[in-house]
């Protein structure tokens, strides 16, 4: 999971030297250095809390926590995904990069690559259709599909002004996705980590800012092995997670933008059919 692996590093607090053990659940665990190995569990693992520290210790601990949160990437494989260049969009990197946990199999890695590539193709097509020969006033097929079904929660958390409809929300989301792609490709955001998770399908927390947001994901390997999760459903599930990174929030049900836009991708922009309820798609959201 995100935030599990870290480099060990020696720090000094009040002239006492410690090694960082790990940072977990908001706590920084340190192991004290002693000449003799202690059998006492309390000496082996110490959790420092700011409320119990002196001002000097708080300053040191703040520095410690910052260091402690830096992920060691030794358990990850770096992968690059080519980014297509849509019309009317400038300053696009050639690739985006991810650190994929080595526990994923080669086939699972290939599925993740395909899912990301399909999503980038949808982003590329949206911008080309919106460019509309240079007017930049067209309506993409994705925006039109979303507009038929999405009626709620168009506005991301960082937006100060209202978003009037689903077409405007889709345009805003794809523009924000462009920003996330730029920040990743030009190394302006932290490394994008893809970690395994044991439940649901794909998870990413909602970001509260527009810039320097990593495209990190947690993906359930068992779902990648399931035939029920087609490539279209995988890319739609990824897009739902990245809408969280772009600032949109749940509920992940019918009529809400964060569900309807990804479900259009899952249906390959086709209309809804009564025989295939929405629950069969948004069960892959988290």
C-alpha positions in Angstrom: 0.0 0.0 0.0 1.0 3.6 -0.4 3.3 4.8 2.3 4.7 1.5 3.4 8.3 1.4 2.2 10.9 4.0 3.3 14.6 4.5 3.4 16.2 4.0 6.8 18.1 7.1 7.8 19.8 8.2 11.0 18.7 11.4 12.7 19.5 13.2 15.9 17.0 14.4 18.5 18.5 16.1 21.6 21.9 14.5 20.9 20.3 11.0 20.9 20.7 9.2 17.6 17.9 7.2 16.1 17.2 5.2 12.9 13.9 5.8 11.2 12.0 2.5 11.1 8.8 3.4 9.2 6.0 6.0 8.9 2.5 4.5 9.2 -0.9 5.9 10.0 0.5 9.3 10.5 3.1 8.2 13.1 6.8 8.1 12.7 8.3 5.0 14.3 12.0 5.2 15.3 14.4 2.6 16.6 17.0 3.9 19.1 20.7 3.1 18.6 22.2 1.4 21.7 25.5 -0.4 22.3 23.7 -3.5 23.4 20.6 -5.0 21.9 17.6 -4.4 24.1 15.0 -7.1 24.6 12.5 -4.5 25.8 9.8 -3.9 23.1 9.4 -0.3 24.2 13.1 0.3 23.5 12.9 -1.5 20.1 10.1 0.6 18.7 9.4 4.2 19.8 6.6 6.4 18.5 7.3 10.1 18.9 4.4 12.5 19.2 4.7 16.2 18.7 2.6 16.9 21.8 5.3 15.3 24.0 8.3 17.0 22.4 10.1 20.1 23.3 10.2 22.9 20.8 13.7 21.8 19.7 12.5 18.2 19.4 9.4 19.3 17.4 11.6 21.0 14.9 13.8 17.9 14.6 10.7 15.7 14.4 9.1 17.8 11.6 12.3 17.3 9.6 12.2 13.7 10.5 8.6 13.2 9.3 9.4 14.9 6.0 12.3 12.6 5.4 10.4 9.6 6.7 7.5 10.1 4.2 9.8 9.8 1.2 9.2 6.5 -0.4 12.0 4.1 -1.1 11.5 2.9 -4.7 13.6 -0.2 -4.5 10.4 -2.4 -4.6 9.1 -0.7 -7.8 9.6 -0.9 -11.5 9.6 2.3 -13.5 7.3 2.2 -16.6 6.7 4.8 -19.3 3.5 5.3 -21.2 3.5 7.3 -24.5 1.3 10.4 -24.5 -0.4 11.3 -27.8 -0.4 15.0 -28.8 -3.9 16.4 -29.4 -4.7 19.4 -31.5 -4.8 22.7 -29.7 -3.0 21.4 -26.6 0.6 22.7 -26.1 3.4 21.7 -23.8 2.6 18.0 -23.8 5.3 15.5 -22.5 6.2 12.6 -24.7 5.6 10.1 -21.9 4.1 9.8 -18.4 5.9 7.7 -15.9 4.8 5.3 -13.1 6.5 3.3 -10.4 4.8 -0.1 -10.5 5.1 -2.4 -7.5 7.1 -5.5 -8.4 4.4 -7.8 -7.0 2.3 -7.3 -10.1 2.8 -10.0 -12.7 3.8 -9.3 -16.3 0.2 -9.9 -17.5 -1.1 -7.6 -14.8 1.4 -5.0 -15.8 0.3 -5.3 -19.5 -3.3 -4.8 -18.4 -2.4 -1.7 -16.5 -0.5 -0.3 -19.5 -3.5 -1.0 -21.8 -5.9 0.7 -19.4 -3.8 3.8 -19.1 -3.2 3.9 -22.9 -7.0 3.6 -23.6 -7.6 6.5 -21.2 -5.0 8.6 -22.9 -6.6 7.8 -26.3 -9.9 9.0 -24.9 -8.3 12.2 -23.6 -6.6 12.7 -27.0 -9.9 12.2 -28.9 -11.8 14.5 -26.6 -9.4 17.4 -27.2 -9.3 16.8 -31.0 -13.1 16.9 -31.2 -13.4 19.9 -29.0 -10.7 21.7 -31.1 -13.1 21.3 -34.0 -10.8 22.6 -36.7 -9.5 25.5 -34.6 -12.6 26.9 -33.0 -12.0 25.0 -29.7 -15.8 25.2 -29.2 -16.8 21.7 -30.3 -18.5 19.1 -28.1 -16.7 15.8 -27.8 -18.5 12.5 -27.9 -17.5 11.9 -24.3 -19.0 15.2 -23.2 -22.2 14.6 -25.2 -22.6 11.1 -23.7 -21.9 12.4 -20.1 -24.4 15.3 -20.7 -27.2 12.8 -21.4 -26.9 11.2 -17.9 -25.0 13.4 -15.4 -27.0 16.0 -13.5 -25.2 16.3 -10.2 -21.9 17.5 -8.6 -20.2 19.0 -11.6 -17.8 21.1 -9.5 -14.4 19.9 -8.2 -13.4 20.8 -4.6 -10.8 23.4 -5.7 -13.2 25.3 -8.1 -14.3 28.8 -6.9 -17.0 29.3 -9.5 -19.9 27.0 -10.4 -19.8 24.5 -13.3 -23.2 24.8 -15.2 -23.5 21.4 -16.8 -21.9 18.1 -17.7 -20.3 19.3 -20.9 -18.5 22.1 -19.0 -17.6 19.6 -16.3 -16.1 17.1 -18.9 -14.1 19.9 -20.5 -12.8 21.1 -17.1 -11.9 17.5 -16.1 -10.0 16.9 -19.3 -8.2 20.2 -18.9 -7.3 19.2 -15.4 -6.1 15.8 -16.6 -3.9 17.7 -19.1 -2.3 19.5 -16.1 -1.8 16.2 -14.2 -0.1 14.7 -17.4 2.2 17.8 -17.7 3.1 17.7 -14.0 3.9 14.0 -14.3 5.8 14.1 -17.6 7.9 17.1 -16.7 8.6 15.8 -13.2 6.8 18.7 -11.4 4.7 16.3 -9.3 5.8 13.6 -6.9 6.4 10.1 -8.4 3.2 8.3 -9.5 3.1 5.1 -7.5 0.9 2.1 -8.5 0.5 -0.2 -5.5 -1.5 -3.4 -4.9 -4.6 -3.4 -2.7 -6.6 -6.3 -1.4 -10.2 -4.9 -1.8 -12.4 -3.2 -4.5 -10.8 -2.4 -7.8 -8.9 0.9 -8.1 -8.5 3.5 -5.4 -7.1 7.1 -5.3 -7.9 9.8 -2.7 -9.4 13.1 -3.7 -6.9 15.9 -4.2 -7.7 19.4 -3.0 -5.3 21.3 -5.3 -4.9 21.7 -9.1 -1.2 21.3 -9.5 1.6 18.9 -8.6 -0.8 16.1 -7.8 0.7 12.6 -8.5 -1.3 10.2 -10.6 -0.8 7.5 -7.9 -3.2 4.5 -7.8 -3.9 1.4 -5.7 -5.1 -1.5 -7.9 -6.5 -4.9 -6.9 -4.4 -7.6 -8.7 -7.2 -10.1 -8.4 -9.5 -7.9 -10.3 -6.9 -7.5 -13.1 -7.1 -11.3 -13.4 -10.9 -11.3 -13.7 -12.6 -11.6 -17.1 -15.4 -9.4 -15.7 -13.0 -6.4 -15.7 -12.7 -5.8 -19.4 -10.2 -3.3 -20.8 -12.9 -0.7 -21.2 -14.1 -1.2 -17.6 -10.5 -1.0 -16.4 -9.9 2.3 -18.1 -13.2 3.7 -16.8 -12.3 2.6 -13.3 -8.9 4.3 -13.7 -10.6 7.5 -14.9 -13.0 7.5 -11.9 -9.9 7.3 -9.6 -8.1 10.0 -11.6 -11.2 12.2 -11.3 -10.6 12.0 -7.6 -7.0 13.1 -8.1 -8.4 15.9 -10.3 -10.6 17.1 -7.4 -14.1 15.5 -7.9 -15.8 13.6 -5.2 -18.4 10.8 -4.8 -21.2 9.6 -4.5 -20.2 6.9 -7.1 -23.8 6.2 -8.3 -26.2 7.1 -11.1 -26.6 10.8 -12.1 -23.3 12.0 -10.5 -20.6 13.3 -12.8 -17.8 11.3 -11.2 -19.8 8.1 -12.1 -21.5 9.0 -15.4 -18.4 10.2 -17.2 -16.3 7.1 -16.5 -19.4 4.9 -17.2 -19.6 6.5 -20.7 -16.0 5.3 -21.3 -16.9 1.8 -20.0 -19.8 1.6 -22.5 -17.6 2.9 -25.3 -19.9 6.0 -25.4 -22.9 3.9 -26.2 -26.3 4.6 -24.7 -27.5 2.8 -21.6 -29.4 -0.4 -21.9 -32.0 -1.6 -19.3 -30.5 -5.1 -19.4 -27.2 -3.7 -18.1 -27.8 -1.6 -15.0 -25.3 1.0 -13.8 -24.4 -1.0 -10.8 -22.6 -3.4 -13.0 -20.2 -0.6 -13.9 -19.9 1.5 -10.7 -19.1 -1.6 -8.6 -15.6 -1.2 -10.1 -15.4 2.3 -8.6 -13.9 3.2 -5.2 
